[in-house]
Amino acid sequence: MPPLRLGRGKTFFLVAYGFIAAWVSYLLGGTQRDIREVCDFFSLPLAWVNSRFEISPTISLPALLGIVFANSFFYAVTYTALTRIVQSRLRKPFTKLGISATQPDDDDDCI
């Protein structure tokens, strides 16, 4: 089995998407509730496990980057694992039905 690649592109995409969504919400004059929803979205799923992973205005920038990266990494690992499972199921050989083309009899050629 080849080594498991953790989807660096997927992780980068989720991190970039989070920052773009948050800044667009802020720059377009989003309400405090809109900004909070973006923060809550990017706090999940690790915020369910430990409240220290929740993004709030009081955390530092390195902590924010770590939380967003950890959550994105979690999503990328989960996506990669599910992809591997589906691919392994699709690679199994299909059941052969035993249907084949019939070969013409040589007796017909003699007539």
C-alpha positions as CSV (number, residue, x, y, z in Angstrom):
1,M,0.0,0.0,0.0
2,P,1.4,3.4,-0.9
3,P,2.1,5.9,2.0
4,L,-0.9,7.9,3.2
5,R,-0.7,11.4,1.8
6,L,-2.5,13.8,4.1
7,G,-3.9,16.2,1.5
8,R,-1.8,19.3,2.0
9,G,-3.7,21.0,-0.8
10,K,-7.0,20.3,1.0
11,T,-5.6,21.7,4.2
12,F,-4.4,24.9,2.5
13,F,-7.7,25.3,0.8
14,L,-9.7,25.2,4.0
15,V,-7.3,27.6,5.8
16,A,-7.4,30.0,2.9
17,Y,-11.2,29.7,2.6
18,G,-11.6,30.5,6.3
19,F,-9.5,33.6,6.1
20,I,-11.2,34.9,3.0
21,A,-14.7,34.2,4.4
22,A,-13.8,36.0,7.7
23,W,-12.2,39.0,6.0
24,V,-15.0,39.4,3.5
25,S,-17.6,39.3,6.3
26,Y,-15.6,41.9,8.2
27,L,-14.9,44.2,5.2
28,L,-18.5,44.1,4.0
29,G,-19.7,45.4,7.3
30,G,-20.9,42.1,8.7
31,T,-22.6,42.2,12.0
32,Q,-20.9,40.8,15.1
33,R,-23.1,37.8,14.8
34,D,-21.9,37.1,11.3
35,I,-18.3,37.3,12.3
36,R,-19.0,35.0,15.3
37,E,-20.6,32.4,13.1
38,V,-17.5,32.3,10.9
39,C,-15.4,31.9,14.0
40,D,-17.6,29.1,15.3
41,F,-17.6,27.4,11.9
42,F,-13.8,27.3,11.9
43,S,-13.6,26.2,15.5
44,L,-15.3,23.0,14.8
45,P,-14.9,20.0,15.1
46,L,-12.0,20.2,17.6
47,A,-14.0,22.7,19.7
48,W,-16.4,19.9,20.5
49,V,-13.6,17.9,22.0
50,N,-11.9,20.7,23.9
51,S,-13.0,24.3,24.5
52,R,-9.5,25.6,24.1
53,F,-9.9,25.1,20.4
54,E,-12.7,27.6,20.2
55,I,-11.8,30.8,18.3
56,S,-12.5,34.0,20.2
57,P,-11.3,37.6,19.9
58,T,-9.1,37.2,22.9
59,I,-6.7,34.6,21.5
60,S,-3.4,35.5,19.9
61,L,-2.6,35.2,16.2
62,P,-0.4,32.1,16.5
63,A,-3.1,30.3,18.5
64,L,-5.7,31.3,15.9
65,L,-3.5,29.9,13.1
66,G,-2.9,26.8,15.1
67,I,-6.6,26.2,15.7
68,V,-7.5,26.8,12.1
69,F,-4.7,24.6,10.8
70,A,-5.5,21.8,13.2
71,N,-9.2,21.8,12.2
72,S,-8.3,21.9,8.6
73,F,-5.8,19.1,9.1
74,F,-8.6,17.1,10.8
75,Y,-10.9,17.6,7.8
76,A,-8.1,16.7,5.3
77,V,-7.3,13.5,7.2
78,T,-10.9,12.5,7.4
79,Y,-11.5,13.2,3.7
80,T,-8.4,11.2,2.8
81,A,-9.4,8.3,4.9
82,L,-12.9,8.2,3.4
83,T,-11.4,8.5,-0.1
84,R,-9.1,5.5,0.6
85,I,-12.0,3.4,1.9
86,V,-14.2,4.1,-1.1
87,Q,-11.3,3.5,-3.5
88,S,-10.5,0.2,-1.8
89,R,-14.1,-0.9,-2.2
90,L,-14.2,0.0,-5.9
91,R,-11.0,-1.9,-6.6
92,K,-12.4,-5.3,-5.6
93,P,-13.0,-7.6,-8.5
94,F,-16.6,-7.8,-9.7
95,T,-18.5,-11.1,-9.7
96,K,-18.3,-12.8,-13.1
97,L,-21.7,-13.9,-14.4
98,G,-20.3,-16.6,-16.8
99,I,-22.0,-15.0,-19.8
100,S,-19.8,-15.3,-22.9
101,A,-20.3,-15.2,-26.6
102,T,-21.1,-18.5,-28.2
103,Q,-18.7,-19.8,-30.8
104,P,-20.2,-21.0,-34.0
105,D,-20.3,-24.7,-34.6
106,D,-17.9,-26.0,-37.2
107,D,-20.7,-28.3,-38.4
108,D,-22.5,-25.4,-40.0
109,D,-19.6,-24.7,-42.3
110,C,-19.8,-28.1,-43.9
111,I,-23.3,-27.8,-45.3
